[in-house]
Amino acid sequence: MPHNPISICSLGATLGEGPVWVEADAALWFVDIKKKRIHRFEPQANRLRSWPAPAQPGWILPASDGTLLTGLQTGLHRFDPEMGSFTPLVAPEADLPGNRLNDATVGADGALWFGSMDDGEEQASGHVYRFAGGAVARSTLDPVVITNGPAFSPDGGTLYHVDTLGRRIWAVEHRADGTLDTPRLFVEIEDGAGYPDGPTVDAEGHVWIGLFGGWGVRRYAPDGRLVSTTRFPVANVTKIAFGGEGLRTAYATTARKGLSEAALKDQPLAGDLFAFQPGVAGCPTRPISLIG
């Protein structure tokens, strides 16, 4: 695998998002939010399988009982790929029909952390939630228009939360009881560099940020220093996930959303799934702890 990103699956996603490596499948799962599709790509077989979703999916993650959970605009659902069915679990924002769920991760204790956003990208109605013990609780983080992440440090002690339109990434201490301390500014993306999208943390504790409109992915040290930038041939890079042998391949979702016809002609690979050699391993995907 080369160090420069290459397209490994041509699908022209409108808004590819939420990549996650599921070791049991030896496959990368991800979504196309706007086309309402769940995708699974098997690199060794070069095989893509897709399922329609009943509402916009923001993410899909494995659970401890071997099933999959997905965050749809209508709430948390179990997803059965054999049947292609979606079983609702909880609707945390039934009172906010203009919102949708957007990104998620799993903490060291198996708790699911996920965010929401205003689908119209105008109102500061996006919150971050914790799902544990079958119940959803809203975190103490301030609401923003578009949440992304969160993501955790390898030891689970630090949570990284992205305010996309504010171009800020926050770091906050994650206590053993699942509560959060006061956020501190980790990184602010400068004007003209795009908007910070999905965060991912590697095995060395460095934070990788997809840049929507920024033509690449940045890697930041735990102290907030910019360490490297990986350039892409497309403008909208949404998020990366580590997978493959030894979790040493970086997979990246991208998007066609917001690009003009002229831009799309100049970016024929926009919306494809990419891969590159990052030079560092990732962290294993933690399954969501479920009860009942």
C-alpha positions in Angstrom: 0.0 0.0 0.0 1.5 3.4 -1.0 1.8 6.3 1.3 -0.2 8.5 -1.1 -4.0 7.9 -0.8 -5.4 5.8 -3.7 -9.0 5.0 -4.5 -9.8 1.4 -3.7 -13.6 1.5 -4.1 -15.3 3.7 -6.6 -18.8 4.5 -5.4 -19.2 8.3 -5.6 -20.7 8.7 -2.2 -22.6 11.9 -1.6 -21.5 11.9 2.0 -19.3 8.9 2.9 -18.8 8.8 6.6 -18.2 6.7 9.7 -15.5 4.1 8.6 -14.8 1.4 11.1 -12.8 -1.8 10.8 -14.6 -4.9 12.1 -12.0 -7.6 12.6 -14.5 -10.5 12.7 -15.5 -9.6 9.1 -12.1 -8.5 7.9 -14.0 -5.7 6.5 -14.5 -1.9 6.6 -18.1 -0.8 7.4 -19.1 2.8 6.6 -22.2 4.8 5.5 -23.4 7.2 2.9 -25.5 9.5 4.9 -27.3 11.3 2.1 -28.0 8.3 0.0 -29.2 6.4 3.1 -26.8 3.4 2.5 -24.9 1.1 4.8 -21.7 -0.3 3.1 -19.3 -3.1 3.9 -16.0 -3.4 1.9 -13.8 -6.4 2.0 -10.3 -5.4 0.8 -8.9 -8.9 0.2 -11.8 -9.8 -2.0 -12.3 -6.3 -3.4 -16.0 -6.7 -2.6 -18.6 -4.1 -1.7 -22.0 -5.0 -0.3 -24.6 -2.3 0.4 -28.0 -2.0 2.2 -30.6 0.7 2.1 -31.4 2.4 5.4 -34.9 3.8 6.4 -33.4 7.1 7.4 -30.1 8.9 7.2 -27.4 6.8 8.9 -24.5 8.6 10.6 -22.5 5.6 11.7 -22.4 1.9 12.2 -20.4 0.0 15.0 -20.1 -3.5 16.3 -21.7 -4.6 19.5 -20.5 -7.0 22.2 -23.2 -9.6 21.3 -22.0 -9.8 17.7 -24.6 -7.6 16.2 -24.2 -4.1 14.7 -25.7 -0.8 16.0 -26.3 2.2 13.7 -27.3 5.7 14.4 -30.1 6.8 12.1 -31.8 10.2 12.0 -34.6 8.5 13.9 -32.3 7.2 16.7 -30.3 4.1 17.7 -31.1 0.9 15.9 -29.8 -2.7 15.7 -28.9 -3.7 12.2 -29.2 -7.3 10.9 -27.2 -7.5 7.7 -28.6 -11.0 6.9 -32.2 -9.7 6.9 -31.3 -6.1 6.0 -33.5 -5.1 9.0 -33.4 -2.2 11.4 -34.8 -2.6 15.0 -35.2 0.7 16.9 -33.7 0.9 20.4 -34.0 4.5 21.6 -34.8 7.9 20.0 -32.7 10.4 22.0 -34.0 13.4 20.0 -37.5 12.6 19.1 -38.4 16.2 19.9 -35.8 17.5 17.4 -37.0 16.2 14.0 -34.6 18.6 12.2 -31.6 16.9 13.8 -29.8 13.7 12.8 -27.1 11.6 14.4 -23.7 12.2 12.9 -20.7 10.3 14.4 -19.8 8.0 17.2 -17.2 6.0 19.1 -16.9 3.5 22.0 -15.1 4.2 25.2 -12.8 1.8 27.1 -15.8 0.8 29.3 -17.9 -0.2 26.3 -20.1 2.8 26.5 -21.3 4.3 23.2 -20.6 8.0 22.7 -22.4 9.7 19.8 -23.3 13.2 18.5 -26.1 14.9 16.8 -26.4 17.9 14.5 -28.8 20.2 12.7 -29.4 18.6 9.3 -29.9 22.1 7.9 -26.4 23.1 9.3 -27.7 26.3 10.9 -28.9 25.8 14.5 -26.7 25.0 17.4 -28.8 22.0 18.3 -26.1 19.3 18.1 -25.3 17.5 21.4 -23.1 14.6 22.5 -24.6 11.6 24.2 -23.5 8.6 26.2 -25.4 5.3 25.8 -24.7 2.7 28.6 -26.7 0.2 30.5 -29.5 0.6 27.9 -30.0 4.3 28.7 -29.0 7.5 26.9 -27.7 10.5 28.8 -26.8 13.9 27.3 -23.3 15.0 28.1 -22.3 18.3 29.6 -20.6 19.5 26.4 -22.0 22.7 25.0 -24.3 22.3 22.0 -22.9 23.1 18.5 -24.3 23.1 15.0 -22.3 20.0 13.8 -20.7 17.6 16.2 -18.1 15.2 15.0 -16.5 12.3 16.8 -16.0 12.0 19.6 -12.8 9.9 19.8 -10.8 8.6 22.7 -7.1 8.4 23.6 -5.8 4.8 23.7 -6.1 4.7 27.5 -9.6 6.1 27.4 -8.7 9.0 29.6 -9.2 11.8 27.1 -12.2 12.5 24.9 -11.8 14.6 21.7 -14.9 16.4 20.5 -15.1 18.3 17.2 -17.1 21.5 16.6 -17.0 21.4 12.8 -18.4 24.8 11.8 -16.5 26.4 14.7 -13.3 24.8 13.4 -12.4 23.7 16.9 -11.3 20.4 18.4 -11.7 20.1 22.2 -10.0 17.7 24.6 -11.7 16.8 27.8 -10.8 14.5 30.7 -13.0 11.4 30.7 -13.5 10.2 34.3 -13.8 6.5 35.3 -17.5 7.0 36.1 -18.2 8.2 32.5 -18.5 11.9 33.3 -16.5 14.7 31.7 -14.3 17.4 33.1 -14.1 20.9 31.7 -13.1 21.0 28.0 -9.8 22.6 26.8 -9.1 23.8 23.3 -6.9 21.2 21.6 -6.7 22.5 18.1 -8.2 25.3 16.1 -8.2 24.9 12.3 -7.2 28.1 10.5 -9.3 29.8 7.8 -8.8 28.3 4.4 -7.8 24.9 5.6 -11.2 23.3 5.5 -13.4 22.2 8.3 -12.5 19.5 10.9 -14.5 16.4 10.3 -14.2 12.9 11.9 -11.4 12.3 14.4 -9.5 9.0 14.9 -6.7 8.3 17.4 -3.8 6.0 16.5 -1.9 3.6 18.8 0.6 6.4 19.7 -2.2 8.7 20.9 -2.0 11.0 17.9 -5.3 12.5 16.6 -6.1 12.2 12.9 -8.6 14.7 11.6 -10.4 14.6 8.2 -10.7 18.0 6.6 -13.9 18.7 4.7 -12.9 21.1 2.0 -9.3 20.9 3.1 -8.0 18.2 0.6 -6.5 16.0 3.2 -6.0 14.5 6.7 -4.0 16.0 9.5 -2.2 14.2 12.3 -1.8 16.0 15.7 0.4 15.0 18.6 -1.3 14.7 22.0 -0.1 18.2 22.9 -1.8 19.6 19.9 1.2 20.0 17.6 0.6 19.4 13.9 2.9 16.4 13.0 1.9 15.7 9.4 -0.6 16.2 6.6 -1.7 13.6 4.1 -2.9 15.2 0.9 -5.8 13.7 -1.1 -6.9 14.2 -4.8 -10.3 15.2 -3.5 -11.4 18.1 -1.4 -13.8 16.5 1.1 -12.1 14.0 3.3 -14.5 13.0 6.1 -12.8 10.4 8.4 -10.2 7.7 8.5 -10.1 4.3 10.1 -7.2 1.9 10.7 -7.7 -1.6 9.5 -6.1 -4.6 7.7 -3.2 -6.6 9.0 -1.9 -5.2 12.2 -4.3 -2.2 11.8 -1.6 -0.6 9.7 -3.7 0.5 6.7 -5.6 3.8 6.8 -9.0 3.8 5.1 -10.7 7.1 4.3 -14.2 8.1 3.4 -14.8 11.1 1.2 -17.8 13.1 -0.1 -19.2 14.8 -3.2 -21.6 16.9 -1.1 -21.3 20.6 -1.8 -19.1 20.3 -4.9 -20.1 22.1 -8.1 -20.3 20.4 -11.5 -17.0 22.0 -12.4 -15.4 20.8 -9.2 -16.7 17.3 -9.7 -15.2 17.2 -13.2 -11.8 18.1 -11.6 -12.3 15.6 -8.9 -13.6 12.4 -10.5 -12.7 10.3 -7.4 -14.7 12.4 -5.0 -16.9 10.2 -2.9 -14.7 7.1 -3.3 -13.2 5.0 -0.5 -9.4 5.6 -0.2 -6.5 3.8 1.4 -2.9 4.7 2.3 0.0 3.6 4.4 0.1 5.9 7.5 3.3 4.6 9.0 1.6 3.9 12.3 -0.9 1.3 13.7 -4.4 2.1 14.9 -6.3 1.0 17.9 -8.7 -2.0 17.8 -12.3 -1.2 17.5 -14.0 -1.6 20.9 -17.5 -3.2 20.7 -20.4 -1.5 22.3 -21.4 -3.1 25.6 -25.0 -4.2 25.5 -27.3 -5.6 28.2 -30.5 -7.6 27.7 
